[in-house]
Amino acid sequence: MTRILVVADEPWVRNEVHAALSTPDTELIDHDDPSTAAEAAVDNAVDVVVVDLQIGSMGGMAVTRSILEKAEHFPVVMLLDRAADAFIAHRAGAGAWVTKPVEAHELRDAVRSVGAAAP
């Protein structure tokens, strides 16, 4: 079973991630508080974290950095607003990124590329 933490505060973003990654072998855990995302990743022993670039007052870059500071072994996939934001994702330490609106196959490929079991 692959456990994925979805850090997004917009329902439409969470819905897109769920549509792309939902399988019988995948557990998706929604989390909408960027300030506690790192703790949620640890507490839920997830395999990968999907972080929206535009979340709350912290933003995806700060959320990604806090997750990697808490536990470097959590692979992070960042959801970007535009392709030019790839620089931000890379600087934050995300292992992969996908531009919204999310194409299901691209998100699945990104999750695989960071080493999580394929959904």
N, C-alpha and C positions, 0 to 999 in steps of 0.2 A: 504494500500500500504506500503510495506516494502522498506525503502531506505537504500542502502548499498554503502558505500564509499570504492572503491577499490584502495588502495595505492600501486602501482607497476609501475616500469618504463620499464619493459620488456613486449612487446606485447604478447608473448606466455603465460606469467603468467596471464595477463588480460583476454586473450582468454579462458584459462582454467576456470577461475572464472566465466566468463560470461556463458560458456557452462554448468557449474554446477548449477548456481543460477538463470538463466534467466527464468522468468515466467511472465504472464500478470500482476501479483500482486506485482512484484518486480521492483524497479528502481535501476539500477546499475550506479554509478557515478564514472568515472575513474579520478584518480589524480596521476600525476607522479612526483610531487615535494615534497620530504619528509619534507622540511623545512616549508611548509605551510599546511601540512596535518591536523593539529589540527584545524586551522582556517577553512579549507574546511569542516571538520566534523560539526563544529558549524554553519557555514554559510548555509550548506545544510540540517541542522536538520536531520541527518541520524539516523537510528536505530542501526546500527552496522558498524564497520570499519574492513575491511579485509586488513592486512598489510603484504607485502612480506618481509621476513627477509633480503634479499639482495636488498636494494634499495638505490641508490645514495650514497652520502658520509656519510649520517647519519646512515643508517642501521635500520632494523626493530625494534630493541630494543629501540633505541633513539626515533624513531617515535612513538612507543607505549607509552613510558613514556611521551612524549610531549602531546600526545592526552589526556592521563589520568590526567596530570597536568592541562590542559586547561578545561577539563570537565570530571569528574570522571564517569559520568553516561553513557558514550559511551562504550558499550562492544566492545572488540577487539578480532579478530581471526587472529592469525599469521600463515603465510605460511612458513614452515621450509624447509631447504635443506636436512636435515637428522633427524632421530628420536632422536638422541643424543642432538639436539638443543632444545629439550623440556625444558631443564633447563633454557636456555636463555629466552624462551617465558614466562615461569613461573616467572622468576626474573623481567622481564619487566612489568608484570602485565596483560598479555593477559589472557582473560577468557577461551580461547580454542586455539588449534593449530592443523594444519594438515600438513603432510609431502608431498612435491611435488615429483613426479607429482601428481596432485590433483585427488583423486577419488571423483566423484560428490556426492555420498551419504555421504561420510565422511565430506565434506565441508558443505553440508546441515545440517547434524547432529550437527556440530560444531556451526553453526549460531544459530540453535535452542537452543543449550545448554547454550548460553550466554544470552538467553532471547528474541531474536528477533523473530518476527513472521516467521513462516516457509515459505521459498520460495518454 
